[in-house]
C-alpha cells in the first residue's frame, strides 16, 4: 500500500499533499503498524473529508503520551531519590528524535539499571505501589510491573543480549555511567549515549523479526539516524556496528528507509541489500505481529524449529521455562520444561483450528522468515527470552 509510505514521508519530512482515494484502509494499516498518529500535523494542514476518526485517534495518542511521561517522571524521581542510576530504553529515548515527539505511540516504560542494582530496584518498586505483572524469574532479563494503568519493565540487560555476553552487558552498564539527560516537551529523562541508544533501536528491530516487526520500530531507527551527520555515521556508528556484526542489518534497514520513507542518503548502493523482502515482511506482520495473528505465531515457531535437533531442544527448553510457571517455582521440574513447551505448541496449533494444508503453508512462511534473517546477516539461533 504505497499511500502509507507517501503519508509517512509527508508527515515526517516533506509536508506534501497526498491524494487518497479512500483514507480508511490507509488509517487502518497505519494503526496496525502503530504509526497512525504521526499523520496528525499533516492531517491538520491537508484536511481529508470525513476523517475525524483519524484526528480523534491522534489526540488520544497524545493524551496517552502525557500519561506515560507523567508515570515515567514519577519512576525516575523514585530511583534518583534512592541513588539507583538508570536509562530509558526505546520510548522517550526514541521519541526525542521525532519532529513531534508526542505523536509517537507509547507503550511500556522500559528502563535499564546495572545488574548490581537490579534486585534493589525491584524491592523499591514493590514497596512503592508498583504491582508485579508476572512471577519473578531471577534468570530472566527483566521484571514487569504496572501502576496507574501504565506498564513498566525493569531491565538488567536487553532481552536479545545473552546473559553470558559480558562484553555487551558491560558496554551498556558503562553507558549508564555515561548517561545523558535530555529534555523533551518539558519532560527530563536519562538516555544512553547516542551510539548505544541507536544500538538499542537496532536490537529492538532484530528481536521483533522473530515475532512481528512493524513500521514503528523502523521509524524509530530512521529518525534516530536522521539526527546524525553523515560524518558521524561513517566515522563512528557504522564501524561500531561492524564490530558487533550488525553492519549489514543496519545498512539494509537504512537503505529501506531511503527507498520507501524518504530518509536522506546514508547508503550509496541500496539495491544490493534485501530492502524489498524486509518491507514485505513488515507489511505482512504489523507491529508485534498484530496482523499475522495466530497463524503468524505458527510461522514463528517454524522459524524456531530450524537448525537441527540440538538447537530445537534448546529453544523448546527456553520456551518452556518462559511459559511454565511451575518450572519457575520448582527446580525439580525444570529439566522437563521442553516437554511442557511441546504440548504448549500443540495446544496453540489445535486452538488455531488450522487445517494441515494451512500448517504446511505457515511452515513455508517460517522457512522464508529464516532465509530473510540470514540474508540480513543476523544469527538465526540468537535466543530471546
NORFENUR-V670878 format. One record per helix or strand. SS is the DSSP state (h for helix, s for strand). FROM is the first residue (numbers start at 1). TO is the last residue. Records with the same first field share a line. If there is no record, write none. Layout:
# NORFENUR-V670878
SS->FROM-TO  FROM-TO
This chain:
# NORFENUR-V670878
h->2-14  23-32  36-45  52-81  91-95  101-103  115-127  166-177  194-208  215-226  230-243  247-261  270-272  275-285  287-289  293-304  309-323  325-329  331-352  356-375
s->87-89  109-112  131-132  142-147  150-155  180-184  187-191
